[in-house]
Amino acid sequence: MTQAINIFLGLVCICIGQLALAQTTDSSASVSVLPYHQIPEYPREYTASTVAARMIDALGFRYYWATEGLRPEDLTYQPNEAARTTGETLDHIHQLIKIIAQAIGQNPSSAPEKAVPNSFNEKREDTLLRLKEISDLLKASDAEAMEGFNLVFKGDESQSSYPFWNMINGPIADALWHAGQVASFRRSSGNPMNPRVDVFMGNLRE
């Protein structure tokens, strides 16, 4: 009888261990679904497109960790009445990434868009996936193709076009700027960014 009980308890322990392992695996998988947990390996060649892609990758890494683990109270934080909240700043970053994606896809900024994600998690996921798509498209492009990556703003009666140079000092630099704001805001709202984040190396310090 005692032996049977011991066998039963042993089987229970094995089952519990397997469930815990499965949960850990699932948790790890969910973390790795989104890109930019760490920065990708750098390209082997220096070209206009690989350098531009690296800027996008750097933005993706900084955005990932600036937004990782944000709480509702962080999203509503506002430095002063004249400033955007953290949530509104993330909305602005999302809009900037949409503009960049449209230019790389050679679509005017007024082109039809899919529905804007409502929740913070959906918006964060959409932003990171768009950044990865932009980076991949740039890495696969040559100098001639990049000449067609213009920022095109189309109104009802007029249209204006700007070269990729304006993309760098415009929405790309602006998105980097605002990602830094998010990192600063969350520190002020009592939830600082993971101190192990190494933006120079693009990974987490051991």
Accessible surface in RSA format (square Angstrom, percent):
REM  Atomic radii and reference values for relative SASA: ProtOr
REM  Chains: A
REM  Algorithm: Lee & Richards
REM  Probe-radius: 1.40
REM  Slices: 20
REM RES _ NUM      All-atoms   Total-Side   Main-Chain    Non-polar    All polar
REM                ABS   REL    ABS   REL    ABS   REL    ABS   REL    ABS   REL
RES MET A   1   184.32  95.5 137.88  91.2  46.44 110.6 115.24  98.0  69.09  91.5
RES THR A   2    97.59  69.4  95.48  96.8   2.11   5.0  60.41  81.1  37.18  56.2
RES GLN A   3   133.83  74.8 129.28  94.5   4.55  10.8  41.69  88.7  92.14  69.9
RES ALA A   4    59.95  55.1  49.44  76.3  10.52  23.9  53.95  76.0   6.00  15.9
RES ILE A   5    83.74  47.7  81.53  60.7   2.21   5.3  83.72  60.3   0.02   0.1
RES ASN A   6    88.61  61.1  78.73  76.1   9.88  23.8  24.97  60.1  63.64  61.5
RES ILE A   7   100.36  57.1  92.64  69.0   7.72  18.6  99.29  71.5   1.07   2.9
RES PHE A   8   126.42  63.2 124.64  77.2   1.78   4.6 126.20  76.5   0.22   0.6
RES LEU A   9    94.37  52.6  94.13  67.3   0.24   0.6  94.13  66.1   0.24   0.6
RES GLY A  10    30.71  37.9   0.00   N/A  30.71  37.9  29.57  81.1   1.14   2.6
RES LEU A  11   101.94  56.8 100.91  72.2   1.03   2.6 101.01  70.9   0.93   2.5
RES VAL A  12    56.00  36.9  53.28  48.2   2.72   6.6  55.97  48.6   0.04   0.1
RES CYS A  13    84.76  64.1  74.86  83.5   9.90  23.3  25.95  65.7  58.81  63.4
RES ILE A  14   101.77  57.9  94.01  70.0   7.76  18.7 100.71  72.5   1.06   2.9
RES CYS A  15    68.32  51.7  67.26  75.0   1.07   2.5  19.29  48.9  49.04  52.9
RES ILE A  16   106.44  60.6 105.70  78.7   0.74   1.8 105.85  76.2   0.59   1.6
RES GLY A  17    38.87  47.9   0.00   N/A  38.87  47.9  33.28  91.3   5.60  12.5
RES GLN A  18   114.26  63.9 107.44  78.5   6.82  16.2  36.76  78.2  77.50  58.8
RES LEU A  19   116.61  64.9 116.01  83.0   0.60   1.5 116.47  81.8   0.15   0.4
RES ALA A  20    50.85  46.8  46.86  72.3   3.99   9.1  49.31  69.4   1.54   4.1
RES LEU A  21   121.34  67.6 116.92  83.6   4.42  11.1 120.94  84.9   0.40   1.1
RES ALA A  22    47.26  43.5  41.39  63.9   5.87  13.4  46.99  66.2   0.27   0.7
RES GLN A  23   124.75  69.8 119.03  87.0   5.73  13.6  39.34  83.7  85.41  64.8
RES THR A  24    83.66  59.5  78.10  79.2   5.56  13.2  58.51  78.6  25.15  38.0
RES THR A  25    77.72  55.3  73.38  74.4   4.34  10.3  63.25  85.0  14.47  21.9
RES ASP A  26    96.17  67.4  90.26  89.8   5.91  14.0  29.16  68.6  67.01  66.8
RES SER A  27    62.82  53.1  56.24  75.1   6.58  15.2  29.92  63.7  32.91  46.1
RES SER A  28    64.85  54.8  55.78  74.4   9.07  20.9  38.31  81.6  26.54  37.2
RES ALA A  29    50.90  46.8  44.63  68.9   6.27  14.3  49.94  70.3   0.95   2.5
RES SER A  30    70.82  59.8  54.69  73.0  16.13  37.2  45.00  95.8  25.82  36.2
RES VAL A  31    68.90  45.3  61.70  55.9   7.20  17.3  68.03  59.1   0.87   2.4
RES SER A  32    81.97  69.3  57.07  76.2  24.90  57.4  44.21  94.1  37.76  52.9
RES VAL A  33   101.45  66.8  77.75  70.4  23.70  57.1  85.17  74.0  16.28  44.2
RES LEU A  34    29.82  16.6  26.91  19.3   2.91   7.3  26.93  18.9   2.88   7.8
RES PRO A  35    22.80  16.6  11.75  10.7  11.05  40.2  22.77  18.8   0.03   0.2
RES TYR A  36     7.98   3.7   0.66   0.4   7.32  19.1   0.70   0.5   7.28   9.0
RES HIS A  37    64.04  35.0  62.52  43.5   1.53   3.9  42.32  43.6  21.72  25.3
RES GLN A  38   109.35  61.1 102.57  75.0   6.78  16.1  19.66  41.9  89.68  68.0
RES ILE A  39    28.22  16.1  19.59  14.6   8.63  20.8  19.59  14.1   8.63  23.4
RES PRO A  40    38.65  28.2  26.10  23.8  12.55  45.6  37.39  30.9   1.26   7.9
RES GLU A  41   157.10  90.2 139.68 105.7  17.42  41.5  65.75 127.2  91.36  74.6
RES TYR A  42   159.52  74.5 148.28  84.4  11.24  29.2  99.95  75.1  59.58  73.4
RES PRO A  43    39.75  29.0  19.11  17.4  20.63  75.0  30.42  25.1   9.33  58.0
RES ARG A  44   241.66 101.5 202.58 103.3  39.08  93.0  79.02 108.0 162.64  98.6
RES GLU A  45   123.03  70.6 115.40  87.3   7.63  18.2  40.31  78.0  82.72  67.5
RES TYR A  46   208.73  97.5 180.45 102.7  28.28  73.6 132.39  99.5  76.34  94.1
RES THR A  47    57.45  40.9  47.08  47.7  10.37  24.7  56.50  75.9   0.95   1.4
RES ALA A  48    62.87  57.8  40.21  62.1  22.65  51.5  50.75  71.5  12.12  32.1
RES SER A  49     4.51   3.8   3.66   4.9   0.85   2.0   0.26   0.6   4.25   6.0
RES THR A  50    17.68  12.6  16.71  16.9   0.98   2.3  16.43  22.1   1.25   1.9
RES VAL A  51    74.75  49.2  72.19  65.4   2.56   6.2  74.53  64.8   0.22   0.6
RES ALA A  52     3.88   3.6   2.48   3.8   1.39   3.2   3.69   5.2   0.19   0.5
RES ALA A  53     0.00   0.0   0.00   0.0   0.00   0.0   0.00   0.0   0.00   0.0
RES ARG A  54    67.66  28.4  67.40  34.4   0.27   0.6  35.02  47.9  32.64  19.8
RES MET A  55    56.27  29.1  51.99  34.4   4.28  10.2  44.70  38.0  11.57  15.3
RES ILE A  56     0.06   0.0   0.06   0.0   0.00   0.0   0.06   0.0   0.00   0.0
RES ASP A  57     0.46   0.3   0.46   0.5   0.00   0.0   0.00   0.0   0.46   0.5
RES ALA A  58    31.75  29.2  30.21  46.6   1.54   3.5  31.69  44.6   0.06   0.2
RES LEU A  59     0.29   0.2   0.29   0.2   0.00   0.0   0.29   0.2   0.00   0.0
RES GLY A  60     0.00   0.0   0.00   N/A   0.00   0.0   0.00   0.0   0.00   0.0
RES PHE A  61     2.45   1.2   2.45   1.5   0.00   0.0   2.45   1.5   0.00   0.0
RES ARG A  62   101.30  42.5  97.86  49.9   3.44   8.2  17.76  24.3  83.54  50.6
RES TYR A  63     2.64   1.2   2.64   1.5   0.00   0.0   0.72   0.5   1.92   2.4
RES TYR A  64     4.94   2.3   4.94   2.8   0.00   0.0   0.00   0.0   4.94   6.1
RES TRP A  65    15.59   6.3  14.77   7.1   0.82   1.9  14.77   7.9   0.82   1.3
RES ALA A  66     1.98   1.8   1.98   3.0   0.00   0.0   1.98   2.8   0.00   0.0
RES THR A  67     0.42   0.3   0.20   0.2   0.22   0.5   0.20   0.3   0.22   0.3
RES GLU A  68    61.29  35.2  57.36  43.4   3.92   9.3  13.55  26.2  47.73  39.0
RES GLY A  69    53.55  66.0   0.00   N/A  53.55  66.0  37.85 103.9  15.70  35.2
RES LEU A  70    17.01   9.5   0.00   0.0  17.01  42.8   0.00   0.0  17.01  45.8
RES ARG A  71    82.16  34.5  80.24  40.9   1.92   4.6  42.29  57.8  39.88  24.2
RES PRO A  72   103.79  75.6 101.27  92.3   2.53   9.2 103.22  85.2   0.57   3.5
RES GLU A  73    92.63  53.2  83.08  62.9   9.55  22.7  47.52  91.9  45.11  36.8
RES ASP A  74     0.07   0.0   0.05   0.0   0.02   0.0   0.05   0.1   0.02   0.0
RES LEU A  75    35.44  19.7  33.07  23.7   2.37   6.0  33.07  23.2   2.37   6.4
RES THR A  76    98.73  70.2  83.59  84.7  15.14  36.1  70.56  94.8  28.17  42.6
RES TYR A  77    58.11  27.1  51.25  29.2   6.86  17.9  38.74  29.1  19.37  23.9
RES GLN A  78    76.16  42.6  55.83  40.8  20.33  48.4   8.57  18.2  67.59  51.3
RES PRO A  79    55.19  40.2  25.01  22.8  30.18 109.7  25.76  21.3  29.43 182.9
RES ASN A  80    85.50  59.0  74.74  72.2  10.76  25.9  42.03 101.2  43.46  42.0
RES GLU A  81   173.02  99.3 147.65 111.7  25.36  60.4  62.24 120.4 110.78  90.4
RES ALA A  82   105.41  96.9  61.73  95.3  43.68  99.4  72.55 102.2  32.87  87.1
RES ALA A  83    30.06  27.6  17.44  26.9  12.62  28.7  26.04  36.7   4.01  10.6
RES ARG A  84   106.14  44.6  98.68  50.3   7.45  17.7  29.63  40.5  76.51  46.4
RES THR A  85    24.49  17.4  24.49  24.8   0.00   0.0  19.81  26.6   4.67   7.1
RES THR A  86     0.19   0.1   0.19   0.2   0.00   0.0   0.00   0.0   0.19   0.3
RES GLY A  87    18.89  23.3   0.00   N/A  18.89  23.3  17.17  47.1   1.72   3.9
RES GLU A  88    88.53  50.8  85.03  64.3   3.50   8.3  32.93  63.7  55.60  45.4
RES THR A  89     1.53   1.1   1.53   1.5   0.00   0.0   0.06   0.1   1.46   2.2
RES LEU A  90     6.34   3.5   5.88   4.2   0.46   1.2   5.88   4.1   0.46   1.2
RES ASP A  91    64.06  44.9  57.81  57.5   6.25  14.8  26.13  61.5  37.92  37.8
RES HIS A  92    46.54  25.4  41.52  28.9   5.02  12.8  32.26  33.2  14.28  16.6
RES ILE A  93     0.50   0.3   0.50   0.4   0.00   0.0   0.50   0.4   0.00   0.0
RES HIS A  94     5.76   3.1   5.64   3.9   0.13   0.3   0.84   0.9   4.92   5.7
RES GLN A  95    83.85  46.9  83.78  61.2   0.07   0.2  33.70  71.7  50.15  38.0
RES LEU A  96    13.84   7.7  13.84   9.9   0.00   0.0  13.84   9.7   0.00   0.0
RES ILE A  97     0.00   0.0   0.00   0.0   0.00   0.0   0.00   0.0   0.00   0.0
RES LYS A  98    17.15   8.4  17.15  10.5   0.00   0.0   3.24   2.9  13.91  14.8
RES ILE A  99    31.84  18.1  30.80  22.9   1.04   2.5  30.80  22.2   1.04   2.8
RES ILE A 100     0.88   0.5   0.88   0.7   0.00   0.0   0.88   0.6   0.00   0.0
RES ALA A 101    24.13  22.2  16.42  25.3   7.71  17.5  17.34  24.4   6.80  18.0
RES GLN A 102    15.97   8.9  14.12  10.3   1.85   4.4  10.04  21.4   5.93   4.5
RES ALA A 103     2.02   1.9   0.79   1.2   1.23   2.8   1.64   2.3   0.38   1.0
RES ILE A 104     7.28   4.1   0.60   0.4   6.68  16.1   0.60   0.4   6.68  18.1
RES GLY A 105    38.62  47.6   0.00   N/A  38.62  47.6  21.85  60.0  16.78  37.6
RES GLN A 106   114.07  63.8  85.09  62.2  28.99  69.0  25.38  54.0  88.69  67.3
RES ASN A 107    69.31  47.8  66.16  63.9   3.15   7.6   1.96   4.7  67.35  65.1
RES PRO A 108    43.41  31.6  43.30  39.5   0.11   0.4  43.30  35.8   0.11   0.7
RES SER A 109    38.25  32.3  19.13  25.5  19.12  44.0  11.15  23.7  27.10  38.0
RES SER A 110    66.58  56.3  33.84  45.2  32.74  75.4  36.96  78.7  29.62  41.5
RES ALA A 111    25.04  23.0  14.39  22.2  10.65  24.2  19.53  27.5   5.50  14.6
RES PRO A 112   137.05  99.9 105.66  96.3  31.39 114.1 116.46  96.2  20.59 127.9
RES GLU A 113    68.11  39.1  33.01  25.0  35.10  83.6  24.17  46.8  43.94  35.9
RES LYS A 114   131.74  64.3 110.55  67.8  21.18  50.4  79.18  71.3  52.56  56.0
RES ALA A 115    93.20  85.7  65.73 101.4  27.47  62.5  77.45 109.1  15.75  41.7
RES VAL A 116    81.13  53.4  67.10  60.7  14.03  33.8  68.39  59.4  12.74  34.6
RES PRO A 117    23.15  16.9  12.96  11.8  10.19  37.0  21.97  18.1   1.17   7.3
RES ASN A 118   138.39  95.4 113.70 109.9  24.69  59.4  31.97  76.9 106.42 102.9
RES SER A 119    52.12  44.0  42.67  57.0   9.45  21.8  48.90 104.1   3.22   4.5
RES PHE A 120    44.23  22.1  31.82  19.7  12.41  32.3  36.60  22.2   7.63  21.8
RES ASN A 121   108.09  74.5 102.91  99.4   5.19  12.5  27.15  65.4  80.94  78.2
RES GLU A 122    92.66  53.2  88.14  66.7   4.52  10.8  33.96  65.7  58.69  47.9
RES LYS A 123    31.30  15.3  31.30  19.2   0.00   0.0   7.53   6.8  23.77  25.3
RES ARG A 124    21.33   9.0  20.91  10.7   0.42   1.0   3.25   4.4  18.08  11.0
RES GLU A 125    73.84  42.4  73.84  55.9   0.00   0.0   9.55  18.5  64.29  52.5
RES ASP A 126    14.18   9.9  11.73  11.7   2.45   5.8   6.62  15.6   7.57   7.5
RES THR A 127     0.17   0.1   0.17   0.2   0.00   0.0   0.02   0.0   0.16   0.2
RES LEU A 128     0.00   0.0   0.00   0.0   0.00   0.0   0.00   0.0   0.00   0.0
RES LEU A 129    81.43  45.4  76.74  54.9   4.70  11.8  77.05  54.1   4.38  11.8
RES ARG A 130    25.09  10.5  24.01  12.2   1.08   2.6  10.08  13.8  15.02   9.1
RES LEU A 131     0.32   0.2   0.32   0.2   0.00   0.0   0.32   0.2   0.00   0.0
RES LYS A 132    74.76  36.5  74.76  45.9   0.00   0.0  46.80  42.1  27.96  29.8
RES GLU A 133   105.14  60.4 100.60  76.1   4.54  10.8  33.72  65.2  71.42  58.3
RES ILE A 134     1.54   0.9   1.54   1.1   0.00   0.0   1.54   1.1   0.00   0.0
RES SER A 135     0.02   0.0   0.02   0.0   0.00   0.0   0.00   0.0   0.02   0.0
RES ASP A 136    62.46  43.7  55.67  55.4   6.78  16.0  28.30  66.6  34.16  34.1
RES LEU A 137    80.12  44.6  78.24  56.0   1.88   4.7  78.93  55.4   1.19   3.2
RES LEU A 138     0.76   0.4   0.76   0.5   0.00   0.0   0.76   0.5   0.00   0.0
RES LYS A 139    69.83  34.1  47.02  28.9  22.80  54.3  35.44  31.9  34.39  36.6
RES ALA A 140    92.56  85.1  49.54  76.5  43.02  97.9  61.58  86.7  30.98  82.1
RES SER A 141    21.84  18.5   8.40  11.2  13.44  31.0   4.98  10.6  16.85  23.6
RES ASP A 142    88.34  61.9  79.89  79.5   8.45  20.0  42.74 100.6  45.61  45.5
RES ALA A 143    69.21  63.6  59.61  92.0   9.60  21.8  60.64  85.4   8.57  22.7
RES GLU A 144   140.03  80.4 128.43  97.2  11.60  27.6  47.07  91.0  92.96  75.9
RES ALA A 145    41.04  37.7  28.01  43.2  13.03  29.6  40.21  56.6   0.82   2.2
RES MET A 146    16.61   8.6  14.88   9.8   1.74   4.1  15.11  12.9   1.50   2.0
RES GLU A 147   136.80  78.5 114.09  86.3  22.71  54.1  46.99  90.9  89.81  73.3
RES GLY A 148    27.88  34.4   0.00   N/A  27.88  34.4  20.20  55.4   7.68  17.2
RES PHE A 149    13.35   6.7  13.35   8.3   0.00   0.0  13.35   8.1   0.00   0.0
RES ASN A 150    45.66  31.5  43.25  41.8   2.41   5.8   2.77   6.7  42.89  41.5
RES LEU A 151     8.53   4.8   8.42   6.0   0.11   0.3   8.53   6.0   0.00   0.0
RES VAL A 152    30.12  19.8  26.20  23.7   3.92   9.4  26.20  22.8   3.92  10.6
RES PHE A 153    78.09  39.1  74.94  46.4   3.15   8.2  75.33  45.7   2.76   7.9
RES LYS A 154   112.12  54.7  95.19  58.4  16.93  40.3  41.36  37.2  70.76  75.4
RES GLY A 155    42.06  51.9   0.00   N/A  42.06  51.9  30.63  84.1  11.43  25.6
RES ASP A 156   155.72 109.1 113.57 113.0  42.14  99.7  35.08  82.6 120.64 120.3
RES GLU A 157   173.35  99.5 132.09  99.9  41.27  98.3  55.90 108.1 117.46  95.9
RES SER A 158    84.13  71.1  71.63  95.6  12.50  28.8  49.37 105.1  34.76  48.7
RES GLN A 159   108.60  60.7  73.68  53.9  34.92  83.1  21.75  46.3  86.86  65.9
RES SER A 160    46.14  39.0  39.61  52.9   6.53  15.0  34.74  74.0  11.41  16.0
RES SER A 161    66.96  56.6  38.08  50.8  28.87  66.5  30.11  64.1  36.84  51.6
RES TYR A 162    91.19  42.6  90.24  51.3   0.96   2.5  53.45  40.2  37.75  46.5
RES PRO A 163    65.72  47.9  64.32  58.6   1.40   5.1  64.81  53.5   0.91   5.6
RES PHE A 164    20.09  10.1  17.68  10.9   2.41   6.3  17.68  10.7   2.41   6.9
RES TRP A 165   189.33  76.0 187.64  90.8   1.69   4.0 157.47  84.0  31.86  51.7
RES ASN A 166    54.68  37.7  53.24  51.4   1.44   3.5   5.97  14.4  48.71  47.1
RES MET A 167     0.00   0.0   0.00   0.0   0.00   0.0   0.00   0.0   0.00   0.0
RES ILE A 168    50.38  28.7  50.35  37.5   0.03   0.1  50.35  36.3   0.03   0.1
RES ASN A 169   108.25  74.7  84.00  81.2  24.25  58.4  40.66  97.9  67.59  65.3
RES GLY A 170    23.85  29.4   0.00   N/A  23.85  29.4  23.27  63.9   0.57   1.3
RES PRO A 171    14.82  10.8  13.42  12.2   1.40   5.1  14.40  11.9   0.42   2.6
RES ILE A 172     0.76   0.4   0.76   0.6   0.00   0.0   0.76   0.5   0.00   0.0
RES ALA A 173    43.54  40.0  37.62  58.1   5.92  13.5  39.02  55.0   4.52  12.0
RES ASP A 174    46.75  32.7  42.00  41.8   4.75  11.2  15.16  35.7  31.59  31.5
RES ALA A 175     0.00   0.0   0.00   0.0   0.00   0.0   0.00   0.0   0.00   0.0
RES LEU A 176    52.69  29.3  44.07  31.5   8.62  21.7  44.36  31.2   8.33  22.4
RES TRP A 177   176.39  70.8 158.96  76.9  17.42  40.9 161.35  86.0  15.04  24.4
RES HIS A 178    14.70   8.0  14.70  10.2   0.00   0.0  11.01  11.3   3.69   4.3
RES ALA A 179     2.77   2.6   1.14   1.8   1.63   3.7   2.00   2.8   0.77   2.0
RES GLY A 180    41.77  51.5   0.00   N/A  41.77  51.5  35.00  96.0   6.78  15.2
RES GLN A 181    59.70  33.4  56.26  41.1   3.44   8.2  17.01  36.2  42.69  32.4
RES VAL A 182     0.36   0.2   0.36   0.3   0.00   0.0   0.36   0.3   0.00   0.0
RES ALA A 183    15.54  14.3  14.99  23.1   0.56   1.3  14.99  21.1   0.56   1.5
RES SER A 184    48.07  40.6  47.11  62.9   0.95   2.2  19.13  40.7  28.94  40.5
RES PHE A 185    24.19  12.1  24.18  15.0   0.01   0.0  24.19  14.7   0.00   0.0
RES ARG A 186     8.02   3.4   7.92   4.0   0.10   0.2   0.10   0.1   7.92   4.8
RES ARG A 187   150.51  63.2 138.55  70.6  11.96  28.5  54.77  74.8  95.74  58.0
RES SER A 188    71.95  60.8  34.72  46.3  37.22  85.7  16.99  36.2  54.95  77.0
RES SER A 189    25.28  21.4   4.33   5.8  20.95  48.3  12.88  27.4  12.40  17.4
RES GLY A 190    55.65  68.6   0.00   N/A  55.65  68.6  33.14  90.9  22.51  50.4
RES ASN A 191    27.39  18.9  26.00  25.1   1.38   3.3   1.80   4.3  25.58  24.7
RES PRO A 192    78.62  57.3  68.17  62.1  10.46  38.0  68.19  56.3  10.43  64.8
RES MET A 193    50.74  26.3  41.16  27.2   9.58  22.8  39.92  33.9  10.82  14.3
RES ASN A 194    50.01  34.5  36.84  35.6  13.18  31.7  16.54  39.8  33.48  32.4
RES PRO A 195   112.28  81.8  94.31  86.0  17.97  65.3 105.77  87.3   6.51  40.4
RES ARG A 196   109.11  45.8 108.44  55.3   0.67   1.6  48.84  66.7  60.27  36.5
RES VAL A 197    12.87   8.5   0.60   0.5  12.26  29.6   0.60   0.5  12.26  33.3
RES ASP A 198    23.36  16.4  22.28  22.2   1.08   2.6   1.34   3.2  22.02  22.0
RES VAL A 199    65.43  43.1  47.93  43.4  17.49  42.2  47.93  41.6  17.49  47.4
RES PHE A 200   181.90  91.0 152.82  94.7  29.07  75.7 158.34  96.0  23.55  67.4
RES MET A 201   114.37  59.2  97.65  64.6  16.71  39.8  83.07  70.6  31.30  41.5
RES GLY A 202     2.15   2.7   0.00   N/A   2.15   2.7   1.05   2.9   1.10   2.5
RES ASN A 203    54.51  37.6  54.51  52.7   0.00   0.0   9.39  22.6  45.12  43.6
RES LEU A 204    36.26  20.2  23.61  16.9  12.64  31.8  23.61  16.6  12.64  34.0
RES ARG A 205   114.52  48.1 109.25  55.7   5.27  12.6  56.38  77.1  58.14  35.2
RES GLU A 206   202.22 116.1 141.58 107.1  60.64 144.4  90.63 175.3 111.58  91.1
END  Absolute sums over single chains surface
CHAIN  1 A    12617.3      10522.5       2094.7       7477.5       5139.8
END  Absolute sums over all chains
TOTAL         12617.3      10522.5       2094.7       7477.5       5139.8
